[in-house]
Amino acid sequence: MSEQPYRPVGQLHRIRRMTGRDPHETGRAATPLELLFDLTFVVAFGIAASQFAHLLAEGHVTAGLAGFFFAMFAVCWAWINFSWFASAYDTDDWIYRLTTMVQMVGVIILALGLPQMYASIEHGGHVDNVVVVAGYVVMRVAMVAQWLRAARQDPERRRACLTYALWITVAQIGWVVAIFVHTSVPVTVAIVLALVLVEMMGPRIAEGRQGGTPWHAHHIVERYGLFTIIALGEGVVGTVASLSAVVEAQGWSVEAVFVAVAGMGLTFGMWWTYFVLPQADILHARRERSFSFGYLHIILFASIVATGAGLHAAAYYIEHHSELSSTATVLSVVLPVGIYILTVYGLYASMAHRVVRFHLLLTVLTGAVLGVAVLLAANGISMANCLLVVTLAPVVSVVGYELVGHRHAAAAVAATTGTTS
């Protein structure tokens, strides 16, 4: 089998056989094309968050949550499948590059259809997901082409690659049919959940029963880390929105400074918290844990983007353009931050196959901090001060990790990989 390292800069991008990358390749890192691909998701995340914040400010919380669920699954799932494929079969030839460009076009189409979908849910009719599904199908059809090429050129893993192509195709037929099913939001949710399960069948069968594909553990973990940072960009955008609202309403003041510190501190703390476990070493040693690693991140990405949307909602409240109460507005930030922290520790437990009691303590303390922020809002404390308290939530985990948790992480890696702690 011919394992193909990444092409050095300056060489021609002629067609190369898609025989699979070396999963033990040294120095494997994200490619410039992967980073370019990720930029389209900045747009998708931004639109999903801003539309969610708009519906929250209008008081349409349930509709906002439904639209956000649809948007985040479509965006995250398409990114996940491409990233694992690229980790296994990136040839960086001109065919691969052009196929990736088609997928990028699909992401943009999907993103542009999000306002239309949110609006249809807000007004109580059927879910108008025509443009969103069209963009999603463009991405996934291009992905089928990639898998079929891999199946033809990598005989050793032909069955696994064909399994991916088959289940993606079946799911796309379902998504196209769903466009013409004009029904209520609950029924649409049921249809979406069924199609999500179909989408998940391909990876489960191909990787679990048919030998899998040669993805690279350290490369995958780096890709997820970079995508987490892209999602955290919504926290920065939300901070700017909130800060602009305060400055426009009151000018530069202590409260404006508090909003800036709160937003950036929260984003920075969430970034710091994410990297508490050396996940690459565990994933390299225990490849069967890839499913929990990959799927739990969907919740993690969604909670990060939802935090940014909550900060947007706070900006609407400060500008007096929101139907939400002060308490509900603070909750729009508190809840996704809490879900994020729980997901980080859930990911830790899933990867290390252990529940650390110290993490339970940190979780309780984090919940207490978030609870205080809500209580302060309920008692009329200003939004800026409440957000400043929310910022302390990830700080609990950061301090806990730096003082004690790093030893637990080292022990978890040693126990899982069989190395000396």
Sequence and secondary structure as in RCSB ss.txt:
>XXXX:A:sequence
MSEQPYRPVGQLHRIRRMTGRDPHETGRAATPLELLFDLTFVVAFGIAASQFAHLLAEGHVTAGLAGFFFAMFAV
CWAWINFSWFASAYDTDDWIYRLTTMVQMVGVIILALGLPQMYASIEHGGHVDNVVVVAGYVVMRVAMVAQWLRA
ARQDPERRRACLTYALWITVAQIGWVVAIFVHTSVPVTVAIVLALVLVEMMGPRIAEGRQGGTPWHAHHIVERYG
LFTIIALGEGVVGTVASLSAVVEAQGWSVEAVFVAVAGMGLTFGMWWTYFVLPQADILHARRERSFSFGYLHIIL
FASIVATGAGLHAAAYYIEHHSELSSTATVLSVVLPVGIYILTVYGLYASMAHRVVRFHLLLTVLTGAVLGVAVL
LAANGISMANCLLVVTLAPVVSVVGYELVGHRHAAAAVAATTGTTS
>XXXX:A:secstr
        TTS           TT TT    HHHHHHHHHHHHHHHHHHHHHHHHHHTT HHHHHHHHHHHHHHH
HHHHHHHHHHHHHH   SHHHHHHHHHHHHHHHHHHHHHHHHHHHHHTTS    HHHHHHHHHHHHHHHHHHHHH
HHH GGGHHHHHHHHHHHHHHHHHHHHHHT    HHHHHHHHHHHHHHHHHHHHHHHHHS      HHHHHHHHH
HHHHHHHHHHHHHHHHHHHHHHHHH S HHHHHHHHHHHHHHHHHHHHHTTS HHHHHHH GGGHHHHHHHHHHH
HHHHHHHHHHHHHHHHHHTT  SS HHHHHHHHHHHHHHHHHHHHHHHHHHHT   HHHHHHHHHHHHHHHHHHH
HHHTT  HHHHHHHHTHHHHHHHHHIIIIIHHHHHHHHHHHHT   
